[in-house]
Amino acid sequence: MQTTEHITPEAFMQFFRNTEKLNQLTPEDRIEIFRTVLLGSSDLTKELLNEILKDYSVEHLEVIGFKS
């Protein structure tokens, strides 16, 4: 669905922070947002990924860092 309506960053964040509205998104929509919202590789850190795993109660995975 294409729309010509402009959504401001403030309106997007207001929607994102509204649990009732957020629950209207499909699982596929949520995955698409999750996979595309970060700017680049510098946003992905060991600490962030481990925090996300903890937030989602994923106890069988852990991210470890190494220098190549």
Biopython code that builds the backbone (N, CA, C, O; Angstrom):
import numpy as np
from Bio.PDB.StructureBuilder import StructureBuilder

atoms = [
    (1, "MET", "N", (0.844, -1.175, 0.000)),
    (1, "MET", "CA", (0.000, 0.000, 0.000)),
    (1, "MET", "C", (0.889, 1.238, 0.000)),
    (1, "MET", "O", (1.730, 1.404, 0.884)),
    (2, "GLN", "N", (0.708, 2.079, -0.960)),
    (2, "GLN", "CA", (1.488, 3.304, -1.095)),
    (2, "GLN", "C", (0.644, 4.474, -0.618)),
    (2, "GLN", "O", (-0.547, 4.553, -0.919)),
    (3, "THR", "N", (1.262, 5.381, 0.124)),
    (3, "THR", "CA", (0.553, 6.570, 0.579)),
    (3, "THR", "C", (1.415, 7.796, 0.293)),
    (3, "THR", "O", (2.644, 7.730, 0.306)),
    (4, "THR", "N", (0.750, 8.899, 0.037)),
    (4, "THR", "CA", (1.473, 10.147, -0.207)),
    (4, "THR", "C", (1.537, 10.982, 1.068)),
    (4, "THR", "O", (2.158, 12.045, 1.081)),
    (5, "GLU", "N", (0.905, 10.513, 2.133)),
    (5, "GLU", "CA", (0.916, 11.236, 3.401)),
    (5, "GLU", "C", (2.311, 11.201, 4.012)),
    (5, "GLU", "O", (2.942, 10.146, 4.063)),
    (6, "HIS", "N", (2.791, 12.348, 4.474)),
    (6, "HIS", "CA", (4.099, 12.447, 5.110)),
    (6, "HIS", "C", (3.963, 12.113, 6.591)),
    (6, "HIS", "O", (3.110, 12.667, 7.284)),
    (7, "ILE", "N", (4.804, 11.209, 7.067)),
    (7, "ILE", "CA", (4.810, 10.851, 8.481)),
    (7, "ILE", "C", (6.075, 11.442, 9.091)),
    (7, "ILE", "O", (7.186, 11.137, 8.657)),
    (8, "THR", "N", (5.899, 12.276, 10.086)),
    (8, "THR", "CA", (7.039, 12.905, 10.743)),
    (8, "THR", "C", (7.720, 11.895, 11.661)),
    (8, "THR", "O", (7.094, 10.923, 12.081)),
    (9, "PRO", "N", (8.982, 12.114, 11.972)),
    (9, "PRO", "CA", (9.648, 11.247, 12.949)),
    (9, "PRO", "C", (8.904, 11.212, 14.291)),
    (9, "PRO", "O", (8.841, 10.173, 14.948)),
    (10, "GLU", "N", (8.347, 12.351, 14.683)),
    (10, "GLU", "CA", (7.602, 12.406, 15.941)),
    (10, "GLU", "C", (6.358, 11.533, 15.879)),
    (10, "GLU", "O", (6.045, 10.834, 16.843)),
    (11, "ALA", "N", (5.645, 11.565, 14.757)),
    (11, "ALA", "CA", (4.438, 10.743, 14.601)),
    (11, "ALA", "C", (4.796, 9.263, 14.565)),
    (11, "ALA", "O", (4.081, 8.436, 15.132)),
    (12, "PHE", "N", (5.888, 8.928, 13.907)),
    (12, "PHE", "CA", (6.335, 7.536, 13.872)),
    (12, "PHE", "C", (6.636, 7.037, 15.273)),
    (12, "PHE", "O", (6.199, 5.949, 15.650)),
    (13, "MET", "N", (7.384, 7.824, 16.058)),
    (13, "MET", "CA", (7.740, 7.404, 17.410)),
    (13, "MET", "C", (6.512, 7.347, 18.318)),
    (13, "MET", "O", (6.437, 6.489, 19.197)),
    (14, "GLN", "N", (5.558, 8.241, 18.120)),
    (14, "GLN", "CA", (4.324, 8.197, 18.893)),
    (14, "GLN", "C", (3.585, 6.893, 18.595)),
    (14, "GLN", "O", (3.076, 6.248, 19.512)),
    (15, "PHE", "N", (3.522, 6.503, 17.326)),
    (15, "PHE", "CA", (2.912, 5.227, 16.941)),
    (15, "PHE", "C", (3.686, 4.071, 17.547)),
    (15, "PHE", "O", (3.091, 3.155, 18.116)),
    (16, "PHE", "N", (5.002, 4.103, 17.432)),
    (16, "PHE", "CA", (5.861, 3.029, 17.915)),
    (16, "PHE", "C", (5.727, 2.820, 19.421)),
    (16, "PHE", "O", (5.815, 1.690, 19.902)),
    (17, "ARG", "N", (5.521, 3.883, 20.150)),
    (17, "ARG", "CA", (5.417, 3.805, 21.615)),
    (17, "ARG", "C", (4.004, 3.497, 22.106)),
    (17, "ARG", "O", (3.784, 3.370, 23.310)),
    (18, "ASN", "N", (3.048, 3.375, 21.189)),
    (18, "ASN", "CA", (1.663, 3.074, 21.535)),
    (18, "ASN", "C", (1.441, 1.572, 21.352)),
    (18, "ASN", "O", (1.330, 1.084, 20.228)),
    (19, "THR", "N", (1.377, 0.852, 22.464)),
    (19, "THR", "CA", (1.277, -0.605, 22.408)),
    (19, "THR", "C", (0.058, -1.067, 21.627)),
    (19, "THR", "O", (0.148, -2.028, 20.863)),
    (20, "GLU", "N", (-1.069, -0.412, 21.799)),
    (20, "GLU", "CA", (-2.292, -0.799, 21.090)),
    (20, "GLU", "C", (-2.104, -0.695, 19.577)),
    (20, "GLU", "O", (-2.486, -1.601, 18.836)),
    (21, "LYS", "N", (-1.523, 0.398, 19.127)),
    (21, "LYS", "CA", (-1.292, 0.574, 17.689)),
    (21, "LYS", "C", (-0.193, -0.366, 17.189)),
    (21, "LYS", "O", (-0.301, -0.929, 16.100)),
    (22, "LEU", "N", (0.849, -0.530, 17.979)),
    (22, "LEU", "CA", (1.944, -1.415, 17.592)),
    (22, "LEU", "C", (1.454, -2.850, 17.414)),
    (22, "LEU", "O", (1.948, -3.575, 16.550)),
    (23, "ASN", "N", (0.493, -3.255, 18.222)),
    (23, "ASN", "CA", (-0.050, -4.608, 18.120)),
    (23, "ASN", "C", (-0.844, -4.839, 16.841)),
    (23, "ASN", "O", (-1.208, -5.977, 16.543)),
    (24, "GLN", "N", (-1.116, -3.791, 16.086)),
    (24, "GLN", "CA", (-1.795, -3.923, 14.800)),
    (24, "GLN", "C", (-0.841, -4.385, 13.691)),
    (24, "GLN", "O", (-1.285, -4.826, 12.631)),
    (25, "LEU", "N", (0.462, -4.282, 13.940)),
    (25, "LEU", "CA", (1.444, -4.709, 12.943)),
    (25, "LEU", "C", (1.512, -6.232, 12.881)),
    (25, "LEU", "O", (1.357, -6.914, 13.894)),
    (26, "THR", "N", (1.743, -6.748, 11.693)),
    (26, "THR", "CA", (1.899, -8.194, 11.537)),
    (26, "THR", "C", (3.297, -8.600, 12.001)),
    (26, "THR", "O", (4.186, -7.754, 12.095)),
    (27, "PRO", "N", (3.497, -9.874, 12.288)),
    (27, "PRO", "CA", (4.852, -10.329, 12.614)),
    (27, "PRO", "C", (5.853, -9.991, 11.507)),
    (27, "PRO", "O", (7.002, -9.652, 11.794)),
    (28, "GLU", "N", (5.430, -10.080, 10.258)),
    (28, "GLU", "CA", (6.311, -9.750, 9.132)),
    (28, "GLU", "C", (6.685, -8.270, 9.142)),
    (28, "GLU", "O", (7.833, -7.918, 8.870)),
    (29, "ASP", "N", (5.716, -7.398, 9.457)),
    (29, "ASP", "CA", (5.992, -5.963, 9.557)),
    (29, "ASP", "C", (7.032, -5.699, 10.639)),
    (29, "ASP", "O", (7.962, -4.918, 10.437)),
    (30, "ARG", "N", (6.873, -6.352, 11.784)),
    (30, "ARG", "CA", (7.789, -6.151, 12.898)),
    (30, "ARG", "C", (9.201, -6.597, 12.537)),
    (30, "ARG", "O", (10.174, -5.922, 12.873)),
    (31, "ILE", "N", (9.314, -7.724, 11.859)),
    (31, "ILE", "CA", (10.629, -8.213, 11.439)),
    (31, "ILE", "C", (11.254, -7.250, 10.447)),
    (31, "ILE", "O", (12.449, -6.966, 10.534)),
    (32, "GLU", "N", (10.470, -6.743, 9.507)),
    (32, "GLU", "CA", (11.000, -5.791, 8.520)),
    (32, "GLU", "C", (11.533, -4.534, 9.203)),
    (32, "GLU", "O", (12.613, -4.054, 8.857)),
    (33, "ILE", "N", (10.793, -4.002, 10.159)),
    (33, "ILE", "CA", (11.248, -2.818, 10.889)),
    (33, "ILE", "C", (12.521, -3.139, 11.659)),
    (33, "ILE", "O", (13.489, -2.380, 11.613)),
    (34, "PHE", "N", (12.517, -4.261, 12.364)),
    (34, "PHE", "CA", (13.668, -4.666, 13.167)),
    (34, "PHE", "C", (14.921, -4.808, 12.306)),
    (34, "PHE", "O", (16.006, -4.409, 12.729)),
    (35, "ARG", "N", (14.786, -5.366, 11.114)),
    (35, "ARG", "CA", (15.940, -5.630, 10.252)),
    (35, "ARG", "C", (16.452, -4.398, 9.525)),
    (35, "ARG", "O", (17.589, -4.393, 9.054)),
    (36, "THR", "N", (15.635, -3.351, 9.424)),
    (36, "THR", "CA", (16.028, -2.223, 8.578)),
    (36, "THR", "C", (16.223, -0.894, 9.301)),
    (36, "THR", "O", (16.678, 0.069, 8.683)),
    (37, "VAL", "N", (15.900, -0.811, 10.572)),
    (37, "VAL", "CA", (15.889, 0.486, 11.247)),
    (37, "VAL", "C", (17.282, 1.004, 11.594)),
    (37, "VAL", "O", (17.473, 2.219, 11.652)),
    (38, "LEU", "N", (18.248, 0.142, 11.823)),
    (38, "LEU", "CA", (19.587, 0.601, 12.185)),
    (38, "LEU", "C", (20.309, 1.172, 10.971)),
    (38, "LEU", "O", (20.051, 0.773, 9.836)),
    (39, "LEU", "N", (21.220, 2.116, 11.227)),
    (39, "LEU", "CA", (21.913, 2.804, 10.138)),
    (39, "LEU", "C", (22.986, 1.953, 9.462)),
    (39, "LEU", "O", (23.140, 1.999, 8.241)),
    (40, "GLY", "N", (23.719, 1.186, 10.246)),
    (40, "GLY", "CA", (24.798, 0.422, 9.637)),
    (40, "GLY", "C", (25.498, -0.466, 10.629)),
    (40, "GLY", "O", (25.027, -0.662, 11.749)),
    (41, "SER", "N", (26.637, -1.008, 10.208)),
    (41, "SER", "CA", (27.354, -1.995, 11.011)),
    (41, "SER", "C", (27.824, -1.426, 12.348)),
    (41, "SER", "O", (27.964, -2.172, 13.317)),
    (42, "SER", "N", (28.067, -0.131, 12.414)),
    (42, "SER", "CA", (28.526, 0.444, 13.679)),
    (42, "SER", "C", (27.438, 0.406, 14.755)),
    (42, "SER", "O", (27.742, 0.509, 15.943)),
    (43, "ASP", "N", (26.174, 0.260, 14.349)),
    (43, "ASP", "CA", (25.070, 0.160, 15.305)),
    (43, "ASP", "C", (24.997, -1.218, 15.952)),
    (43, "ASP", "O", (24.448, -1.363, 17.045)),
    (44, "LEU", "N", (25.547, -2.227, 15.287)),
    (44, "LEU", "CA", (25.465, -3.598, 15.777)),
    (44, "LEU", "C", (26.677, -3.920, 16.624)),
    (44, "LEU", "O", (27.782, -4.107, 16.114)),
    (45, "THR", "N", (26.455, -3.980, 17.917)),
    (45, "THR", "CA", (27.541, -4.292, 18.827)),
    (45, "THR", "C", (27.200, -5.551, 19.611)),
    (45, "THR", "O", (26.039, -5.946, 19.708)),
    (46, "LYS", "N", (28.225, -6.164, 20.160)),
    (46, "LYS", "CA", (28.050, -7.341, 21.011)),
    (46, "LYS", "C", (27.104, -6.994, 22.160)),
    (46, "LYS", "O", (26.195, -7.761, 22.476)),
    (47, "GLU", "N", (27.319, -5.849, 22.774)),
    (47, "GLU", "CA", (26.507, -5.437, 23.909)),
    (47, "GLU", "C", (25.037, -5.266, 23.514)),
    (47, "GLU", "O", (24.146, -5.740, 24.219)),
    (48, "LEU", "N", (24.787, -4.595, 22.398)),
    (48, "LEU", "CA", (23.407, -4.386, 21.950)),
    (48, "LEU", "C", (22.725, -5.715, 21.663)),
    (48, "LEU", "O", (21.601, -5.949, 22.106)),
    (49, "LEU", "N", (23.400, -6.580, 20.925)),
    (49, "LEU", "CA", (22.792, -7.862, 20.583)),
    (49, "LEU", "C", (22.509, -8.699, 21.825)),
    (49, "LEU", "O", (21.465, -9.348, 21.905)),
    (50, "ASN", "N", (23.418, -8.695, 22.789)),
    (50, "ASN", "CA", (23.173, -9.437, 24.029)),
    (50, "ASN", "C", (22.030, -8.812, 24.838)),
    (50, "ASN", "O", (21.264, -9.534, 25.476)),
    (51, "GLU", "N", (21.909, -7.493, 24.819)),
    (51, "GLU", "CA", (20.782, -6.833, 25.493)),
    (51, "GLU", "C", (19.457, -7.229, 24.849)),
    (51, "GLU", "O", (18.476, -7.478, 25.550)),
    (52, "ILE", "N", (19.423, -7.288, 23.530)),
    (52, "ILE", "CA", (18.210, -7.691, 22.823)),
    (52, "ILE", "C", (17.847, -9.124, 23.181)),
    (52, "ILE", "O", (16.681, -9.425, 23.436)),
    (53, "LEU", "N", (18.836, -10.009, 23.202)),
    (53, "LEU", "CA", (18.577, -11.397, 23.582)),
    (53, "LEU", "C", (18.012, -11.467, 24.995)),
    (53, "LEU", "O", (17.090, -12.239, 25.257)),
    (54, "LYS", "N", (18.556, -10.671, 25.899)),
    (54, "LYS", "CA", (18.076, -10.646, 27.277)),
    (54, "LYS", "C", (16.648, -10.096, 27.338)),
    (54, "LYS", "O", (15.797, -10.645, 28.039)),
    (55, "ASP", "N", (16.387, -9.007, 26.599)),
    (55, "ASP", "CA", (15.045, -8.402, 26.580)),
    (55, "ASP", "C", (13.986, -9.394, 26.119)),
    (55, "ASP", "O", (12.847, -9.353, 26.584)),
    (56, "TYR", "N", (14.361, -10.289, 25.201)),
    (56, "TYR", "CA", (13.419, -11.272, 24.658)),
    (56, "TYR", "C", (13.518, -12.617, 25.360)),
    (56, "TYR", "O", (12.955, -13.608, 24.896)),
    (57, "SER", "N", (14.236, -12.650, 26.483)),
    (57, "SER", "CA", (14.378, -13.873, 27.296)),
    (57, "SER", "C", (14.912, -15.049, 26.485)),
    (57, "SER", "O", (14.467, -16.184, 26.656)),
    (58, "VAL", "N", (15.865, -14.771, 25.604)),
    (58, "VAL", "CA", (16.527, -15.820, 24.830)),
    (58, "VAL", "C", (17.748, -16.236, 25.635)),
    (58, "VAL", "O", (18.771, -15.552, 25.633)),
    (59, "GLU", "N", (17.629, -17.364, 26.323)),
    (59, "GLU", "CA", (18.682, -17.786, 27.235)),
    (59, "GLU", "C", (19.651, -18.790, 26.628)),
    (59, "GLU", "O", (20.683, -19.090, 27.228)),
    (60, "HIS", "N", (19.339, -19.312, 25.453)),
    (60, "HIS", "CA", (20.193, -20.339, 24.850)),
    (60, "HIS", "C", (21.187, -19.778, 23.827)),
    (60, "HIS", "O", (21.911, -20.536, 23.182)),
    (61, "LEU", "N", (21.218, -18.460, 23.683)),
    (61, "LEU", "CA", (22.155, -17.830, 22.756)),
    (61, "LEU", "C", (22.940, -16.735, 23.471)),
    (61, "LEU", "O", (22.454, -16.114, 24.416)),
    (62, "GLU", "N", (24.166, -16.513, 22.998)),
    (62, "GLU", "CA", (24.985, -15.423, 23.506)),
    (62, "GLU", "C", (25.910, -14.975, 22.380)),
    (62, "GLU", "O", (26.433, -15.803, 21.635)),
    (63, "VAL", "N", (26.108, -13.683, 22.258)),
    (63, "VAL", "CA", (27.019, -13.130, 21.260)),
    (63, "VAL", "C", (28.367, -12.945, 21.919)),
    (63, "VAL", "O", (28.467, -12.344, 22.989)),
    (64, "ILE", "N", (29.403, -13.460, 21.281)),
    (64, "ILE", "CA", (30.754, -13.262, 21.780)),
    (64, "ILE", "C", (31.522, -12.466, 20.744)),
    (64, "ILE", "O", (31.285, -12.603, 19.544)),
    (65, "GLY", "N", (32.426, -11.649, 21.200)),
    (65, "GLY", "CA", (33.191, -10.807, 20.285)),
    (65, "GLY", "C", (34.601, -11.346, 20.089)),
    (65, "GLY", "O", (35.158, -12.029, 20.949)),
    (66, "PHE", "N", (35.154, -11.016, 18.934)),
    (66, "PHE", "CA", (36.542, -11.336, 18.661)),
    (66, "PHE", "C", (37.062, -10.339, 17.644)),
    (66, "PHE", "O", (36.292, -9.760, 16.878)),
    (67, "LYS", "N", (38.333, -10.146, 17.641)),
    (67, "LYS", "CA", (38.965, -9.252, 16.668)),
    (67, "LYS", "C", (39.589, -10.111, 15.586)),
    (67, "LYS", "O", (40.295, -11.079, 15.870)),
    (68, "SER", "N", (39.319, -9.747, 14.348)),
    (68, "SER", "CA", (39.880, -10.527, 13.234)),
    (68, "SER", "C", (41.215, -10.026, 12.795)),
    (68, "SER", "O", (41.808, -10.581, 11.870)),
]
sb = StructureBuilder()
sb.init_structure("model")
sb.init_model(0)
sb.init_chain("A")
sb.init_seg("    ")
for serial, (resi, resn, name, xyz) in enumerate(atoms, 1):
    if name == "N":
        sb.init_residue(resn, " ", resi, " ")
    sb.init_atom(name, np.array(xyz, "f"), 0.0, 1.0, " ", f" {name:<3s}", serial, name[0])
structure = sb.get_structure()
